[in-house]
Amino acid sequence: MNFLPENPYTRRAFLHRGLTLASASVTIPWFLHAGAAAIAAPDGAATKSRPGIPDDRILVVVQLAGGNDGLNTVIPFGDAEYYRARPGIGVMANQVLKLGKGQSADGIGLHPRLTGLKELYDEGALAIVQGVGYPNPNRSHFKSMDIWQTADTGGTGDGWLGRYFDNQCSGEPGGGCPGHAGIALGRAAPLAMQGHKYKPIAFETAELFRWSGLDLDDSMREPYSQIERGVETDSGNTGRDNAASFLMRTALDARIASERIRKAVDSTPLVQYPGNPLARQLAMVASMIRHGLETRVYYVSISGFDTHAGQGGAQGGHANLLGQVGDSLAAFSKDLKAQGNDGRVLTMTFSEFGRRVAQNGSGGTDHGTAAPMFIMGPMVRPGLTGRHPSLKDLDEGDLKFGTDFRSVYASILDDWMKTDARKVLGRPFPGTKLIKA
């Protein structure tokens, strides 16, 4: 069958040449047909609600890339071992944002630049899971990140959030759970979001996330308009299931979805955000939530946490990164509250590993193991979860983990997303009871 028309700007040529977006960082997955139509649908009209599945609940994942130093994030200022191990980078007790007494919080505090997270803690909207890790930890950035993103200690297979989509969706165009595809803000979609059937969409900026067909040649304008009106511009191959028809539906889904996403992202936030990359990502997420996109999972990231040298304590590079994280998340929380959407959005942070207990000879810290996770939103059980790892009972200089990160995932999947965590994670993990009943 011939798919090369004489006129290079017929519908077929448009589809083949125009099925691209202006940014090379944009991924084009199943989402374009199975999910884009629902994301583009006004007022969630395409969403198929299913019993027991709360379609209005959203998860936002914040990756702290590079291995965040947990000991200078959630600080055991009441433990003299902390200062013996870190004479040059330890944060003095009078600078720490103390969490108070009770719930094992005595002697524990936050880094002084995390005032935004301290506000959430005081509001009862922050859970701090201490000592999170996994058995036989790997200190390679790439391997450990793969382990966290696949929820498999071998670091192989699909992403855990990708499996969530696979288990909630049929993987067939028009069948399953429209509107549940995930969105990642960045140059590439993370492994965590990559499923066997469903793939996320990823983009860096709203300006680059657009349909590029008209950039090729102005003579495509009329065929483009005809496609939008559903008009066949060349004869033959008009059956619903043929390749050209599928491409047309895919192209229209993508174009409509990109326009709605760009419109949402271009809107002015309801609150003032700090001027850093993470804040800009979270502002875009808040805008997409505010404009009613049917997306269940958003993924953002901030890098720079590989602090081998010149880390600093209350001041310095690590402190600046923590300030960006805390201030950005505080603004995001205020934005969601101003929208009336704060009760719909659970936010979690993670990093591929923590740092070693003792500072190194360069005034920094080397790759370690266990570290804290932050879980945010009015639905969380606030306060500290788990004990702070011992600074005396170490594993060759590293903290011993107390909570398997997959238990945190299980709690989020079971109790918040209302899916079967065993199907996503491959086996049961004891939940951490992070979500209020």
C-alpha positions in Angstrom: 0.0 0.0 0.0 1.4 3.3 -1.0 1.7 5.9 1.8 3.7 8.5 -0.2 1.3 10.9 -1.8 2.2 13.1 -4.7 1.6 16.3 -2.7 4.2 16.4 0.1 1.9 18.5 2.3 -1.1 16.1 2.3 -2.4 14.7 5.6 0.0 11.8 5.5 3.0 14.0 5.0 1.8 16.2 7.7 1.5 13.3 10.1 4.9 11.9 9.4 6.6 15.3 9.4 4.5 17.0 12.1 4.5 14.2 14.7 7.3 16.0 16.5 7.5 18.6 19.2 9.9 21.5 19.1 12.0 20.3 22.1 14.3 17.3 21.6 13.7 16.6 25.3 10.1 15.8 24.8 9.2 12.1 24.9 6.3 10.8 22.7 4.8 7.7 24.3 1.5 5.8 24.5 0.4 8.8 26.5 -0.2 10.7 23.2 -3.2 8.5 22.3 -4.3 6.6 25.4 -3.8 9.5 27.8 -3.6 12.7 25.9 -7.2 12.8 24.9 -8.2 12.6 28.5 -5.7 15.2 29.6 -7.0 17.5 26.9 -10.6 16.9 27.7 -12.3 19.8 29.4 -13.5 19.3 33.0 -12.2 15.7 33.0 -14.9 14.6 30.6 -12.9 11.7 29.3 -12.1 10.2 32.7 -13.6 6.9 33.5 -14.1 6.7 37.2 -13.8 3.2 38.8 -15.1 2.1 42.1 -12.5 2.4 44.9 -10.0 4.4 42.8 -9.9 8.0 43.8 -9.1 9.7 40.4 -8.7 13.1 42.0 -5.6 12.1 44.1 -2.2 13.3 42.9 1.4 12.3 43.8 4.3 14.8 43.2 7.8 13.3 43.4 10.8 15.5 44.1 14.2 14.0 43.3 17.2 15.3 45.2 19.8 14.1 42.7 23.4 13.4 43.7 22.9 11.8 47.2 21.6 14.3 49.7 23.5 14.4 53.1 20.7 13.3 55.4 22.7 14.1 58.6 22.9 17.7 57.7 19.3 17.8 56.7 17.6 16.1 59.7 20.2 16.9 62.3 20.8 14.9 65.5 22.1 18.0 67.4 21.6 16.2 70.7 24.1 13.5 69.9 27.8 14.4 70.6 28.9 11.8 68.1 27.5 14.0 65.3 29.9 16.8 66.2 32.9 14.5 66.7 32.3 13.0 63.2 31.8 16.5 61.6 34.0 19.1 63.3 34.1 21.3 60.2 30.6 20.9 58.7 28.4 20.1 61.7 25.5 22.6 62.2 25.7 24.1 65.7 22.8 23.3 68.0 21.8 26.9 68.4 21.3 27.2 64.6 19.2 24.1 64.2 15.5 24.4 63.7 14.4 22.2 66.6 11.4 19.9 66.1 10.4 19.9 69.8 9.8 17.1 72.2 7.9 13.9 71.9 7.6 11.5 69.0 11.4 11.0 69.3 11.9 14.6 68.3 14.0 15.6 71.3 17.5 16.3 70.1 16.4 16.3 66.4 16.1 19.3 64.1 16.1 20.6 60.6 18.9 22.5 58.9 18.5 26.2 59.4 17.8 26.8 55.7 14.8 24.5 55.8 12.5 27.1 57.3 9.9 26.3 54.6 9.7 22.7 55.7 9.7 23.7 59.4 6.5 25.8 58.6 4.9 22.7 57.2 6.0 20.6 60.2 4.5 23.1 62.6 1.3 23.1 60.5 1.0 19.3 60.8 1.6 18.8 57.1 5.0 17.2 57.1 6.1 13.6 57.9 9.8 12.9 58.2 10.7 9.3 57.6 14.1 8.7 59.2 16.8 6.3 58.2 15.4 5.2 54.8 17.4 2.8 52.7 17.6 -0.8 51.5 19.6 -4.0 52.2 23.2 -4.3 50.8 23.3 -0.7 49.7 25.0 0.3 46.5 27.1 3.5 46.5 27.1 4.1 42.8 24.9 7.0 41.7 23.6 5.2 38.7 23.0 1.8 40.2 21.4 3.2 43.4 19.2 5.5 41.4 18.1 2.6 39.3 17.3 0.7 42.5 15.2 3.5 43.9 13.4 4.1 40.6 12.6 0.4 39.9 12.0 -0.5 43.6 14.2 -3.5 42.9 17.5 -4.1 44.6 18.9 -5.4 41.3 18.0 -2.1 39.7 16.4 -3.8 36.7 12.9 -3.7 35.2 10.3 -1.0 34.7 9.9 1.9 37.0 7.8 1.6 40.0 5.5 4.4 38.9 5.4 3.0 35.4 4.2 -0.3 36.9 1.6 1.7 38.8 0.3 3.0 35.5 0.5 -0.5 33.9 -1.5 -2.0 36.8 -4.2 0.8 36.6 -4.4 0.9 32.8 -4.9 -1.6 30.1 -2.2 -0.2 27.8 -4.6 -0.2 25.0 -5.8 3.0 23.2 -9.1 4.1 24.7 -9.1 1.3 27.2 -8.4 1.5 30.9 -7.7 4.7 32.8 -7.5 7.7 30.5 -5.9 10.7 31.9 -3.6 8.8 34.3 -0.4 9.3 32.3 2.4 11.0 34.2 4.3 14.2 33.5 8.0 14.7 34.3 9.6 18.1 34.1 13.1 17.8 32.8 15.2 16.9 29.8 14.2 13.2 29.9 11.5 11.1 31.5 13.0 9.3 34.6 13.1 5.5 34.8 10.7 5.6 37.7 7.9 6.7 35.3 8.7 4.2 32.6 6.2 1.3 32.4 5.9 -1.7 30.1 2.8 -0.3 28.4 2.5 3.3 29.5 5.2 6.0 29.2 5.2 9.5 30.6 5.6 12.8 28.8 8.6 14.9 29.7 9.4 18.5 28.8 11.6 21.3 30.2 9.6 24.5 29.4 6.2 25.3 28.2 7.6 27.2 25.2 9.2 24.1 23.8 6.2 21.9 24.5 4.3 22.7 21.3 3.3 21.2 18.0 5.9 21.9 15.3 4.1 21.0 12.1 3.6 24.5 11.0 7.3 25.3 11.4 8.1 23.1 8.5 6.3 25.0 5.8 3.5 27.5 5.6 1.8 25.4 2.9 0.9 22.9 5.6 -1.5 25.4 7.2 -4.5 24.4 5.2 -4.0 20.6 5.5 -3.4 21.2 9.2 -6.7 23.0 9.5 -8.5 20.3 7.7 -7.0 17.7 10.0 -8.3 19.6 13.0 -11.8 19.5 11.5 -11.5 15.8 10.9 -11.5 16.3 7.1 -9.8 13.6 4.9 -7.5 15.4 2.5 -6.6 12.4 0.4 -8.5 9.4 -0.7 -8.3 5.9 0.6 -7.2 4.5 3.9 -10.0 6.1 5.8 -10.9 3.1 7.9 -10.8 3.7 11.7 -8.1 1.2 12.4 -5.7 1.7 9.5 -2.2 3.3 10.1 -3.0 6.7 8.7 -6.2 7.0 10.8 -4.3 6.0 13.9 -1.6 8.6 13.2 -4.2 11.3 12.7 -5.9 10.5 16.0 -2.5 10.4 17.7 -1.5 13.7 16.2 -4.7 15.5 17.2 -4.4 14.1 20.7 -0.9 15.3 21.0 -1.6 18.7 19.6 -4.6 19.3 21.9 -2.8 18.0 24.9 0.3 20.2 24.3 -1.9 23.3 23.9 -3.8 22.7 27.1 -0.6 22.0 29.0 1.0 25.1 27.6 -2.0 27.2 28.5 -1.9 25.9 32.0 1.8 26.4 32.5 1.7 29.9 31.1 -0.8 31.1 33.7 0.4 33.3 36.6 0.8 31.4 39.9 -1.4 32.3 42.8 1.6 32.9 45.1 5.1 34.2 44.7 7.7 31.5 44.0 11.5 31.8 44.6 13.6 32.3 41.5 15.3 28.9 41.3 14.8 26.0 38.8 13.0 23.7 41.3 10.5 26.4 42.2 9.8 27.0 38.5 9.1 23.3 38.0 6.8 23.2 41.0 5.0 26.4 39.8 4.3 24.6 36.5 3.0 21.6 38.3 0.7 23.7 40.5 -0.6 25.5 37.4 -1.4 22.2 35.7 -3.2 20.9 38.8 -5.1 24.2 39.0 -6.2 23.9 35.4 -7.7 20.5 35.9 -5.3 18.2 34.0 -6.2 14.6 34.7 -2.6 13.7 35.5 -2.1 11.4 38.5 1.7 11.7 39.0 4.2 14.6 38.5 7.9 14.3 38.7 10.4 17.2 39.3 14.1 17.2 40.3 16.9 19.3 41.6 20.6 18.3 41.2 23.9 19.2 42.9 23.8 17.1 46.1 27.0 15.2 45.4 28.9 17.2 48.0 32.4 15.6 48.1 34.2 18.9 48.8 33.4 22.3 50.4 30.0 21.2 51.6 29.7 23.6 54.4 27.4 23.5 57.5 24.9 26.2 58.2 26.3 28.0 55.2 27.7 26.8 51.9 26.6 24.9 48.8 24.6 22.2 50.6 22.8 24.9 52.7 21.9 26.8 49.5 20.4 23.6 48.0 18.4 22.9 51.1 17.2 26.5 51.1 15.9 26.1 47.5 14.2 22.8 48.4 12.5 24.2 51.5 11.4 27.5 50.1 10.2 26.0 46.8 8.1 23.3 48.6 6.6 25.9 51.0 5.5 28.1 48.0 4.1 25.0 46.3 2.1 24.2 49.4 0.7 27.7 49.7 -0.2 27.7 46.0 -2.1 24.4 46.3 -3.9 25.8 49.4 -4.9 29.0 47.6 -6.3 26.8 44.8 -8.2 24.6 47.3 -6.3 21.6 46.0 -3.9 21.0 48.9 -6.0 18.0 50.1 -5.6 16.3 46.7 -1.8 16.4 46.5 0.7 14.3 48.3 4.4 15.3 47.8 7.4 13.2 48.6 11.2 13.7 48.3 13.9 11.1 47.8 17.6 10.9 47.0 19.5 7.8 45.8 21.5 7.6 49.0 22.8 9.6 52.0 26.4 10.5 52.9 28.9 8.9 55.2 28.8 9.9 58.8 32.3 11.4 59.0 33.3 14.3 56.9 36.2 13.7 54.5 39.5 15.5 54.1 38.0 18.0 51.6 35.4 19.4 53.9 32.7 17.3 52.3 31.1 13.9 52.6 31.4 10.8 50.5 28.7 8.4 49.3 26.8 6.7 52.1 23.6 4.9 52.7 20.5 5.7 54.7 18.9 9.2 54.6 15.5 10.8 55.4 12.5 11.2 53.2 9.9 14.1 53.4 6.2 13.4 52.8 4.0 16.5 52.6 0.4 17.4 52.6 -2.6 17.7 55.0 -3.3 14.0 54.6 0.0 12.8 56.2 0.5 11.6 59.8 2.8 14.5 60.8 6.0 14.2 62.8 8.9 11.8 62.8 8.5 8.2 61.6 11.1 5.7 62.7 14.2 6.3 64.8 17.1 8.4 63.8 19.9 6.0 62.8 22.6 5.4 65.5 25.8 7.2 65.0 27.7 4.6 67.0 26.3 1.3 65.5 27.6 1.8 62.0 28.2 -0.4 59.0 31.8 0.3 58.1 31.3 4.0 58.7 27.8 4.2 57.3 24.4 4.5 58.8 22.3 1.4 59.1 18.9 1.8 57.5 15.7 1.4 59.6 13.0 1.7 57.0 13.0 0.1 53.6 12.2 2.7 51.0 9.7 0.3 49.4 7.7 0.4 52.6 7.3 4.1 52.0 6.2 3.4 48.4 3.8 0.7 49.7 2.1 3.2 52.0 1.7 5.8 49.3 0.4 3.2 46.8 -2.0 1.5 49.2 -3.2 4.3 51.4 -3.0 7.3 49.1 -3.2 6.1 45.5 -5.5 3.2 46.5 -3.9 0.7 44.3 -2.5 -2.8 45.2 1.1 -2.1 46.2 2.0 -5.8 45.9 1.2 -5.8 42.2 3.3 -2.8 41.7 6.3 -3.7 43.9 6.2 -7.4 43.3 5.8 -8.5 46.9 4.4 -7.1 50.1 6.3 -4.6 52.2 5.1 -3.5 55.7 3.5 -0.1 55.4 4.7 2.9 57.3 1.3 4.3 58.1 2.1 7.7 56.6 -1.4 8.6 55.6 -4.3 9.5 58.0 -7.1 7.0 57.9 
